[in-house]
């Protein structure tokens, strides 16, 4: 089972039209049809009934739709989280400092860093045993 098949399935459920689903997924209609057929072969049953210009979701398709939708939603969430992390928005930073250096020397640095990178949360960790832990 491939992600594109799952995406095509969800688009077809929403449109109930192979041509419109293919347009939404930026693929040709025959490519979408083949992918749906391969998905049907993998799950072992028809997901859609095709009647001339009408497409209907089968009971099996209706059963699997929420699960496939969840997969698409989760993948979208992964992309958003990765983008935020790579753009340094909503990230976290821990800085470890030995007590012999003194954490006050870092307050100005961290204040300036916070001003320039608003979405990053930071923490300063000071250990008196000489070990730096995050």
DSSP file (Angstrom, degrees, kcal/mol; ACC not computed):
  #  RESIDUE AA STRUCTURE BP1 BP2  ACC     N-H-->O    O-->H-N    N-H-->O    O-->H-N    TCO  KAPPA ALPHA  PHI   PSI    X-CA   Y-CA   Z-CA
    1    1 A X              0   0    0      0, 0.0     2,-0.3     0, 0.0    38,-0.0   0.000 360.0 360.0 360.0 130.2    0.0    0.0    0.0
    2    2 A X     >  -     0   0    0     33,-0.1     4,-1.7     1,-0.1     3,-0.4  -0.805 360.0-121.3-113.1 152.6    1.5    3.4   -1.0
    3    3 A X  H  > S+     0   0    0     -2,-0.3     4,-2.8     1,-0.2     5,-0.2   0.870 111.7  57.8 -59.1 -38.3    0.7    6.8    0.3
    4    4 A X  H  > S+     0   0    0      1,-0.2     4,-2.6     2,-0.2    -1,-0.2   0.887 104.1  52.5 -63.0 -36.2   -0.4    8.1   -3.1
    5    5 A X  H  > S+     0   0    0     -3,-0.4     4,-2.4     2,-0.2    -1,-0.2   0.911 110.4  48.1 -62.9 -41.5   -3.0    5.4   -3.3
    6    6 A X  H  X S+     0   0    0     -4,-1.7     4,-2.3     2,-0.2    -2,-0.2   0.920 112.0  48.9 -66.1 -43.6   -4.3    6.5    0.1
    7    7 A X  H  X S+     0   0    0     -4,-2.8     4,-2.3     1,-0.2    -2,-0.2   0.912 112.2  48.9 -61.3 -42.6   -4.4   10.1   -1.0
    8    8 A X  H  X S+     0   0    0     -4,-2.6     4,-2.5    -5,-0.2    -2,-0.2   0.904 109.4  52.8 -64.3 -41.1   -6.2    9.2   -4.2
    9    9 A X  H  X S+     0   0    0     -4,-2.4     4,-2.3     2,-0.2    -2,-0.2   0.938 110.2  47.1 -59.1 -48.0   -8.7    7.2   -2.3
   10   10 A X  H  X S+     0   0    0     -4,-2.3     4,-1.9     1,-0.2    -2,-0.2   0.912 112.7  49.5 -62.3 -43.0   -9.5   10.1    0.0
   11   11 A X  H  X S+     0   0    0     -4,-2.3     4,-2.1     1,-0.2     5,-0.3   0.897 111.1  49.5 -63.1 -40.1   -9.8   12.5   -2.9
   12   12 A X  H  X S+     0   0    0     -4,-2.5     4,-3.1     1,-0.2     5,-0.2   0.872 108.1  53.8 -68.6 -36.3  -12.1   10.1   -4.7
   13   13 A X  H  < S+     0   0    0     -4,-2.3    -1,-0.2    -5,-0.2    -2,-0.2   0.898 111.9  45.9 -61.5 -39.4  -14.3    9.7   -1.6
   14   14 A X  H  < S+     0   0    0     -4,-1.9    -2,-0.2    -5,-0.2    -1,-0.2   0.857 126.9  26.5 -73.1 -35.8  -14.6   13.5   -1.4
   15   15 A X  H  < S-     0   0    0     -4,-2.1    -2,-0.2    -5,-0.1    -3,-0.2   0.762  80.4-151.7 -98.3 -28.2  -15.4   14.0   -5.1
   16   16 A X     <  +     0   0    0     -4,-3.1    39,-0.6    -5,-0.3     2,-0.3   0.834  69.0 100.6  51.6  35.2  -17.0   10.7   -6.1
   17   17 A X     >  -     0   0    0     -5,-0.2     4,-2.5    -6,-0.2     5,-0.2  -0.931  65.9-151.3-150.1 121.1  -15.6   11.5   -9.6
   18   18 A X  H  > S+     0   0    0     -2,-0.3     4,-2.2     1,-0.2     5,-0.2   0.885  97.7  49.5 -62.6 -40.5  -12.5   10.0  -11.0
   19   19 A X  H  > S+     0   0    0      2,-0.2     4,-2.2     1,-0.2    -1,-0.2   0.940 114.2  43.4 -66.1 -47.3  -11.7   13.0  -13.2
   20   20 A X  H  > S+     0   0    0      2,-0.2     4,-2.4     1,-0.2    -2,-0.2   0.882 113.6  51.8 -67.3 -37.1  -12.1   15.6  -10.5
   21   21 A X  H  X S+     0   0    0     -4,-2.5     4,-1.8     2,-0.2    -1,-0.2   0.907 109.6  50.1 -64.5 -40.7  -10.2   13.4   -8.0
   22   22 A X  H  X>S+     0   0    0     -4,-2.2     5,-2.4    -5,-0.2     4,-0.5   0.910 110.7  49.4 -63.4 -42.6   -7.3   13.1  -10.5
   23   23 A X  H ><5S+     0   0    0     -4,-2.2     3,-1.0     1,-0.2    -2,-0.2   0.917 109.9  51.3 -61.7 -43.1   -7.3   16.9  -11.0
   24   24 A X  H 3<5S+     0   0    0     -4,-2.4    -1,-0.2     1,-0.2    -2,-0.2   0.853 114.8  43.1 -62.2 -34.9   -7.2   17.5   -7.3
   25   25 A X  H 3<5S-     0   0    0     -4,-1.8    -1,-0.2    -5,-0.2    -2,-0.2   0.414 110.8-121.8 -92.4   0.9   -4.3   15.1   -7.0
   26   26 A X  T <<5S+     0   0    0     -3,-1.0     2,-0.3    -4,-0.5    -3,-0.2   0.897  74.2 111.8  58.8  43.9   -2.5   16.5  -10.0
   27   27 A X  S   <S-     0   0    0     -5,-2.4    -1,-0.2    -6,-0.1    -2,-0.1  -0.873  74.0 -90.6-133.5 169.6   -2.4   13.1  -11.9
   28   28 A X     >  -     0   0    0     -2,-0.3     4,-2.1     1,-0.1     5,-0.2  -0.448  35.4-116.8 -77.7 157.8   -4.0   11.8  -15.0
   29   29 A X  H  > S+     0   0    0      1,-0.2     4,-2.7     2,-0.2     5,-0.2   0.904 115.0  52.2 -63.2 -42.1   -7.4   10.0  -14.6
   30   30 A X  H  > S+     0   0    0      1,-0.2     4,-2.4     2,-0.2    -1,-0.2   0.890 108.8  51.3 -62.2 -36.3   -5.9    6.7  -15.9
   31   31 A X  H  > S+     0   0    0      2,-0.2     4,-2.2     1,-0.2    -1,-0.2   0.913 111.7  46.8 -65.5 -41.6   -3.1    6.9  -13.3
   32   32 A X  H  X S+     0   0    0     -4,-2.1     4,-2.5     2,-0.2     5,-0.2   0.923 111.8  51.1 -64.4 -44.4   -5.6    7.5  -10.5
   33   33 A X  H  X S+     0   0    0     -4,-2.7     4,-2.3     1,-0.2    -2,-0.2   0.908 110.6  48.5 -60.0 -43.3   -7.8    4.6  -11.7
   34   34 A X  H  X S+     0   0    0     -4,-2.4     4,-2.5     2,-0.2    -1,-0.2   0.914 111.1  50.3 -63.4 -42.7   -4.9    2.2  -11.8
   35   35 A X  H  X S+     0   0    0     -4,-2.2     4,-2.3     2,-0.2    -2,-0.2   0.901 111.3  48.1 -63.9 -41.1   -3.8    3.3   -8.3
   36   36 A X  H  X S+     0   0    0     -4,-2.5     4,-2.6     2,-0.2    -1,-0.2   0.908 111.5  50.6 -64.9 -41.6   -7.4    2.7   -6.9
   37   37 A X  H  X S+     0   0    0     -4,-2.3     4,-2.2     2,-0.2    -2,-0.2   0.903 110.4  49.2 -63.8 -40.7   -7.5   -0.6   -8.6
   38   38 A X  H  X S+     0   0    0     -4,-2.5     4,-2.1     2,-0.2    -1,-0.2   0.897 110.8  50.6 -64.2 -40.0   -4.2   -1.6   -7.1
   39   39 A X  H  X S+     0   0    0     -4,-2.3     4,-2.4     2,-0.2     5,-0.2   0.913 109.5  50.7 -63.4 -42.2   -5.4   -0.5   -3.7
   40   40 A X  H  X>S+     0   0    0     -4,-2.6     4,-1.6     1,-0.2     5,-1.5   0.897 108.9  51.8 -61.5 -40.4   -8.6   -2.6   -4.1
   41   41 A X  H  <5S+     0   0    0     -4,-2.2    -1,-0.2     1,-0.2    -2,-0.2   0.896 110.7  49.1 -61.9 -39.6   -6.4   -5.6   -5.0
   42   42 A X  H  <5S+     0   0    0     -4,-2.1    -2,-0.2     1,-0.2    -1,-0.2   0.895 114.5  42.2 -69.4 -40.5   -4.4   -5.1   -1.8
   43   43 A X  H  <5S-     0   0    0     -4,-2.4    -1,-0.2     2,-0.2    -2,-0.2   0.671 110.9-122.7 -82.5 -15.1   -7.4   -4.8    0.5
   44   44 A X  T  <5S+     0   0    0     -4,-1.6     2,-0.3    -5,-0.2    -3,-0.2   0.691  75.4  56.5  88.1  19.3   -9.1   -7.6   -1.3
   45   45 A X  S   <S-     0   0    0     -5,-1.5     2,-0.2    -6,-0.2    -2,-0.2  -0.989  89.1 -74.4-169.7 166.9  -12.4   -6.0   -2.3
   46   46 A X        -     0   0    0     -2,-0.3    15,-0.4     1,-0.1    14,-0.3  -0.494  28.2-175.2 -72.4 135.6  -14.0   -3.2   -4.2
   47   47 A X  S    S+     0   0    0      1,-0.2    11,-2.4    -2,-0.2     2,-0.3   0.656  73.5  29.3 -99.0 -23.9  -13.9    0.2   -2.6
   48   48 A X  E     -A   57   0A   0      9,-0.3     2,-0.5    13,-0.1     9,-0.2  -0.981  67.7-138.8-136.9 147.1  -16.1    1.9   -5.2
   49   49 A X  E     -A   56   0A   0      7,-3.3     7,-2.5    -2,-0.3     2,-0.6  -0.930  20.5-153.2-101.4 128.9  -18.9    0.9   -7.6
   50   50 A X  E     +A   55   0A   0     -2,-0.5     2,-0.5     5,-0.2     5,-0.2  -0.913  19.1 172.0-107.3 117.2  -18.5    2.4  -11.0
   51   51 A X  E >   -A   54   0A   0      3,-3.3     3,-3.5    -2,-0.6     2,-0.2  -0.891  60.6 -73.0-128.4 100.1  -21.8    2.9  -12.9
   52   52 A X  T 3  S-     0   0    0     -2,-0.5    -1,-0.1     1,-0.3     0, 0.0  -0.315 118.6  -9.9  49.2-112.2  -21.3    4.9  -16.1
   53   53 A X  T 3  S+     0   0    0     -2,-0.2     2,-0.4    -3,-0.1    -1,-0.3   0.383 122.6  89.4 -94.4   4.0  -20.8    8.4  -14.9
   54   54 A X  E <   -A   51   0A   0     -3,-3.5    -3,-3.3   -37,-0.1     2,-0.4  -0.858  54.3-168.2-107.2 135.8  -21.7    7.6  -11.2
   55   55 A X  E     -A   50   0A   0    -39,-0.6     2,-0.4    -2,-0.4    -5,-0.2  -0.983   7.0-174.7-120.3 131.3  -19.2    6.5   -8.6
   56   56 A X  E     -A   49   0A   0     -7,-2.5    -7,-3.3    -2,-0.4     2,-0.3  -0.960  25.5-121.6-124.9 142.7  -20.5    5.1   -5.3
   57   57 A X  E     -A   48   0A   0     -2,-0.4    -9,-0.3    -9,-0.2   -10,-0.1  -0.661  30.2-134.9 -80.9 137.2  -18.4    4.1   -2.3
   58   58 A X     >  -     0   0    0    -11,-2.4     4,-2.7    -2,-0.3     5,-0.2  -0.297  27.0-100.8 -83.3 173.2  -18.9    0.5   -1.2
   59   59 A X  H  > S+     0   0    0      2,-0.2     4,-2.1     1,-0.2     5,-0.1   0.895 126.5  51.0 -60.8 -39.7  -19.4   -0.7    2.4
   60   60 A X  H  > S+     0   0    0    -14,-0.3     4,-2.3     2,-0.2    -1,-0.2   0.926 110.4  48.9 -62.9 -44.4  -15.8   -1.7    2.5
   61   61 A X  H  > S+     0   0    0    -15,-0.4     4,-1.8     1,-0.2    -2,-0.2   0.904 111.1  49.7 -61.0 -41.9  -14.7    1.7    1.2
   62   62 A X  H  X S+     0   0    0     -4,-2.7     4,-0.6     1,-0.2    -1,-0.2   0.865 110.6  51.2 -65.2 -35.7  -16.9    3.4    3.9
   63   63 A X  H  < S+     0   0    0     -4,-2.1     4,-0.4    -5,-0.2     3,-0.2   0.905 116.7  38.7 -66.3 -41.9  -15.4    1.2    6.5
   64   64 A X  H  X S+     0   0    0     -4,-2.3     4,-2.6     1,-0.2     3,-0.3   0.680  94.3  86.4 -84.3 -18.7  -11.8    2.0    5.5
   65   65 A X  H  X S+     0   0    0     -4,-1.8     4,-2.8     1,-0.2     5,-0.2   0.892  87.8  48.8 -53.8 -49.0  -12.4    5.7    4.8
   66   66 A X  H  X S+     0   0    0     -4,-0.6     4,-2.1    -3,-0.2    -1,-0.2   0.889 113.1  48.8 -61.5 -36.2  -11.9    7.0    8.3
   67   67 A X  H  > S+     0   0    0     -4,-0.4     4,-1.8    -3,-0.3    -1,-0.2   0.926 113.4  45.6 -67.7 -44.0   -8.6    5.0    8.7
   68   68 A X  H  X S+     0   0    0     -4,-2.6     4,-2.1     1,-0.2    -2,-0.2   0.884 111.9  52.5 -66.6 -37.5   -7.3    6.3    5.3
   69   69 A X  H  X S+     0   0    0     -4,-2.8     4,-2.7    -5,-0.3    -1,-0.2   0.899 107.2  52.9 -62.9 -40.2   -8.3    9.8    6.2
   70   70 A X  H  X S+     0   0    0     -4,-2.1     4,-2.7    -5,-0.2    -1,-0.2   0.896 107.3  51.6 -62.1 -40.6   -6.4    9.5    9.5
   71   71 A X  H  X S+     0   0    0     -4,-1.8     4,-2.3     2,-0.2    -2,-0.2   0.930 111.4  46.8 -62.2 -45.6   -3.3    8.4    7.6
   72   72 A X  H  X S+     0   0    0     -4,-2.1     4,-2.1     2,-0.2    -2,-0.2   0.913 113.3  49.0 -62.9 -43.4   -3.5   11.4    5.3
   73   73 A X  H  X S+     0   0    0     -4,-2.7     4,-2.2     2,-0.2    -2,-0.2   0.907 110.9  49.8 -63.4 -42.5   -4.1   13.8    8.3
   74   74 A X  H  X S+     0   0    0     -4,-2.7     4,-2.2     2,-0.2    -1,-0.2   0.908 109.9  50.7 -63.4 -42.3   -1.2   12.3   10.2
   75   75 A X  H  X S+     0   0    0     -4,-2.3     4,-2.1     1,-0.2    -1,-0.2   0.903 109.3  51.1 -63.2 -40.5    1.1   12.7    7.2
   76   76 A X  H  X S+     0   0    0     -4,-2.1     4,-2.1     1,-0.2    -1,-0.2   0.905 109.3  51.1 -62.2 -41.2    0.0   16.3    6.8
   77   77 A X  H  X S+     0   0    0     -4,-2.2     4,-2.5     1,-0.2    -2,-0.2   0.875 107.3  53.3 -63.6 -38.0    0.8   16.9   10.5
   78   78 A X  H  X S+     0   0    0     -4,-2.2     4,-2.6     2,-0.2    -1,-0.2   0.915 108.5  49.9 -62.5 -43.4    4.3   15.4   10.1
   79   79 A X  H  X S+     0   0    0     -4,-2.1     4,-2.4     2,-0.2    -2,-0.2   0.912 111.1  48.8 -62.5 -42.3    5.0   17.8    7.2
   80   80 A X  H  X S+     0   0    0     -4,-2.1     4,-2.5     2,-0.2    -2,-0.2   0.932 112.8  47.4 -63.9 -46.3    3.9   20.8    9.3
   81   81 A X  H  X S+     0   0    0     -4,-2.5     4,-2.4     1,-0.2    -2,-0.2   0.914 112.6  49.0 -62.4 -43.2    6.0   19.7   12.3
   82   82 A X  H  X S+     0   0    0     -4,-2.6     4,-2.7     1,-0.2    -1,-0.2   0.910 111.2  50.1 -62.9 -42.2    9.0   19.1   10.1
   83   83 A X  H  X S+     0   0    0     -4,-2.4     4,-1.8    -5,-0.2    -2,-0.2   0.920 111.1  48.5 -62.8 -44.7    8.6   22.5    8.4
   84   84 A X  H  <>S+     0   0    0     -4,-2.5     5,-2.9     1,-0.2    -2,-0.2   0.915 113.3  47.8 -61.2 -43.2    8.3   24.3   11.8
   85   85 A X  H ><5S+     0   0    0     -4,-2.4     3,-1.3     1,-0.2    -2,-0.2   0.933 112.8  47.1 -64.2 -46.2   11.4   22.5   13.1
   86   86 A X  H 3<5S+     0   0    0     -4,-2.7    -1,-0.2     1,-0.3    -2,-0.2   0.776 113.2  48.8 -69.0 -26.1   13.5   23.3   10.0
   87   87 A X  T 3<5S-     0   0    0     -4,-1.8    -1,-0.3    -5,-0.2    -2,-0.2   0.352 113.6-119.4 -92.2   5.6   12.4   26.9   10.0
   88   88 A X  T < 5 +     0   0    0     -3,-1.3     2,-0.5     1,-0.2     3,-0.3   0.811  69.2 134.6  59.2  33.5   13.2   27.2   13.7
   89   89 A X  S   <S+     0   0    0     -5,-2.9    -1,-0.2     1,-0.2    -2,-0.2  -0.947  73.0   6.2-109.4 136.1    9.7   28.1   14.7
   90   90 A X  S    S+     0   0    0     -2,-0.5     2,-0.2    29,-0.3    30,-0.2   0.894  99.6 133.0  62.2  42.3    8.3   26.3   17.7
   91   91 A X        -     0   0    0     28,-0.5    30,-2.8    -3,-0.3     2,-0.3  -0.663  47.5-132.4-112.7 171.6   11.6   24.6   18.5
   92   92 A X  E     -b  121   0B   0     28,-0.2     2,-0.4    -2,-0.2    30,-0.2  -0.949  13.3-166.6-129.1 152.3   13.4   24.2   21.8
   93   93 A X  E     -b  122   0B   0     28,-2.5    30,-2.0    -2,-0.3     2,-0.5  -0.998   2.2-164.8-138.6 129.6   17.0   24.8   22.8
   94   94 A X  E     -b  123   0B   0     -2,-0.4     2,-0.5    28,-0.2    30,-0.2  -0.967   5.2-164.5-115.9 132.1   18.8   23.7   25.9
   95   95 A X  E     -b  124   0B   0     28,-2.8    30,-3.0    -2,-0.5     2,-0.4  -0.969   6.8-154.0-116.8 124.6   22.2   25.2   26.8
   96   96 A X  E     -b  125   0B   0     -2,-0.5     2,-0.4    28,-0.2    30,-0.2  -0.833  14.5-178.0-100.8 135.5   24.3   23.5   29.5
   97   97 A X  E     -b  126   0B   0     28,-2.7    30,-1.2    -2,-0.4     2,-0.2  -0.993  25.6-124.1-134.3 136.7   26.8   25.6   31.5
   98   98 A X  E >>  -b  127   0B   0     -2,-0.4     3,-1.5    28,-0.2     4,-1.2  -0.519  26.8-121.4 -74.6 148.6   29.2   24.5   34.2
   99   99 A X  T 34 S+     0   0    0     28,-1.4    -1,-0.1     1,-0.3     4,-0.1   0.751 109.0  66.6 -64.6 -22.7   28.9   26.4   37.4
  100  100 A X  T 34 S+     0   0    0      1,-0.2    -1,-0.3     2,-0.1    28,-0.0   0.739 100.4  50.3 -71.0 -21.5   32.4   27.6   37.2
  101  101 A X  T <4 S-     0   0    0     -3,-1.5    -1,-0.2     3,-0.0    -2,-0.2   0.864 108.1-129.1 -82.7 -38.6   31.5   29.7   34.2
  102  102 A X    ><  -     0   0    0     -4,-1.2     3,-1.1     1,-0.1     4,-0.2   0.557   3.4-123.7  91.9 119.6   28.5   31.4   35.7
  103  103 A X  T >> S+     0   0    0      1,-0.2     3,-1.7     2,-0.2     4,-0.6   0.718 101.7  74.6 -68.2 -21.1   25.1   31.5   34.1
  104  104 A X  H >> S+     0   0    0      1,-0.3     3,-0.7     2,-0.2     4,-0.6   0.793  85.5  64.8 -64.6 -25.7   24.8   35.3   34.3
  105  105 A X  H <4 S+     0   0    0     -3,-1.1     4,-0.4     1,-0.2    -1,-0.3   0.738 103.9  48.2 -66.7 -20.0   27.3   35.5   31.4
  106  106 A X  H <> S+     0   0    0     -3,-1.7     4,-3.0    -4,-0.2     5,-0.3   0.563  86.5  84.5 -97.6 -10.4   24.7   33.8   29.2
  107  107 A X  H <X S+     0   0    0     -3,-0.7     4,-2.4    -4,-0.6     5,-0.2   0.911  93.4  46.3 -62.6 -41.8   21.6   35.9   30.1
  108  108 A X  H  X S+     0   0    0     -4,-0.6     4,-2.5     2,-0.2    -1,-0.2   0.916 113.6  49.5 -64.1 -42.6   22.5   38.6   27.6
  109  109 A X  H  > S+     0   0    0     -4,-0.4     4,-2.6     1,-0.2    -2,-0.2   0.929 113.9  45.2 -61.2 -46.6   23.2   36.1   24.9
  110  110 A X  H  X S+     0   0    0     -4,-3.0     4,-2.7     2,-0.2    -2,-0.2   0.868 111.4  52.6 -68.3 -35.9   20.0   34.2   25.5
  111  111 A X  H  X S+     0   0    0     -4,-2.4     4,-2.0    -5,-0.3    -2,-0.2   0.932 112.6  45.1 -63.2 -45.2   18.0   37.5   25.7
  112  112 A X  H  X S+     0   0    0     -4,-2.5     4,-1.8     2,-0.2    -2,-0.2   0.911 113.3  50.5 -64.3 -42.6   19.4   38.5   22.3
  113  113 A X  H  X S+     0   0    0     -4,-2.6     4,-2.1     1,-0.2    -2,-0.2   0.918 109.8  50.6 -60.6 -44.1   18.8   35.0   20.9
  114  114 A X  H  < S+     0   0    0     -4,-2.7    -1,-0.2     1,-0.2    -2,-0.2   0.872 107.9  53.2 -63.3 -37.8   15.2   35.1   22.1
  115  115 A X  H  < S+     0   0    0     -4,-2.0     3,-0.3     1,-0.2    -1,-0.2   0.889 115.3  39.8 -64.2 -39.5   14.6   38.5   20.5
  116  116 A X  H  < S+     0   0    0     -4,-1.8     2,-0.4     1,-0.2    -2,-0.2   0.744 123.6  38.4 -83.7 -24.0   15.8   37.3   17.1
  117  117 A X    ><  +     0   0    0     -4,-2.1     3,-1.4    -5,-0.2    -1,-0.2  -0.687  66.2 171.0-129.7  77.9   14.2   33.8   17.3
  118  118 A X  T 3  S+     0   0    0     -2,-0.4    -1,-0.1    -3,-0.3   -29,-0.1   0.796  73.0  56.5 -61.5 -33.5   10.8   34.3   18.9
  119  119 A X  T 3  S+     0   0    0    -31,-0.2     2,-0.6     2,-0.1   -28,-0.5   0.550  87.9  90.9 -80.3  -5.9    9.4   30.8   18.2
  120  120 A X    <   -     0   0    0     -3,-1.4     2,-0.4   -30,-0.2   -28,-0.2  -0.794  63.6-152.0 -98.2 125.5   12.3   29.0   20.0
  121  121 A X  E     -b   92   0B   0    -30,-2.8   -28,-2.5    -2,-0.6     2,-0.3  -0.741  19.5-167.5 -89.0 140.4   11.9   28.2   23.7
  122  122 A X  E     -b   93   0B   0     -2,-0.4     2,-0.4   -30,-0.2   -28,-0.2  -0.927  13.5-167.4-132.4 156.8   15.2   27.9   25.5
  123  123 A X  E     -b   94   0B   0    -30,-2.0   -28,-2.8    -2,-0.3     2,-0.5  -0.997  14.1-144.2-141.2 142.9   16.4   26.7   28.9
  124  124 A X  E     -b   95   0B   0     -2,-0.4     2,-0.6   -30,-0.2   -28,-0.2  -0.943  16.4-163.8-109.0 123.1   19.7   27.2   30.7
  125  125 A X  E     -b   96   0B   0    -30,-3.0   -28,-2.7    -2,-0.5     2,-0.5  -0.936   5.9-173.7-113.5 119.4   20.9   24.2   32.7
  126  126 A X  E     -b   97   0B   0     -2,-0.6     2,-0.4   -30,-0.2   -28,-0.2  -0.950   2.0-169.1-116.1 129.4   23.6   24.7   35.3
  127  127 A X  E >   -b   98   0B   0    -30,-1.2   -28,-1.4    -2,-0.5     3,-0.6  -0.949  15.9-158.4-117.0 136.1   25.1   21.8   37.2
  128  128 A X  T 3  S+     0   0    0     -2,-0.4    -1,-0.1     1,-0.2   -30,-0.1   0.514  87.8  69.2 -90.0  -4.1   27.3   22.3   40.2
  129  129 A X  T 3  S-     0   0    0      2,-0.2    -1,-0.2   -30,-0.0     3,-0.1   0.351 115.3-107.2 -93.0   7.6   29.0   18.8   39.9
  130  130 A X  S <  S+     0   0    0     -3,-0.6     2,-0.3     1,-0.3    -2,-0.1   0.352  83.9 119.1  87.2  -7.2   30.7   19.9   36.7
  131  131 A X        -     0   0    0    -34,-0.1     2,-0.6    -5,-0.0    -1,-0.3  -0.711  55.9-142.8 -94.0 143.4   28.5   17.8   34.4
  132  132 A X        +     0   0    0     -2,-0.3     2,-0.4   -36,-0.1   -36,-0.1  -0.924  23.8 179.3-105.8 124.1   26.4   19.4   31.7
  133  133 A X              0   0    0     -2,-0.6   -36,-0.1   -36,-0.1   -38,-0.0  -0.956 360.0 360.0-126.0 143.0   23.0   17.8   31.3
  134  134 A X              0   0    0     -2,-0.4    -1,-0.1   -38,-0.1   -39,-0.0   0.422 360.0 360.0 -94.7 360.0   20.2   18.6   28.9
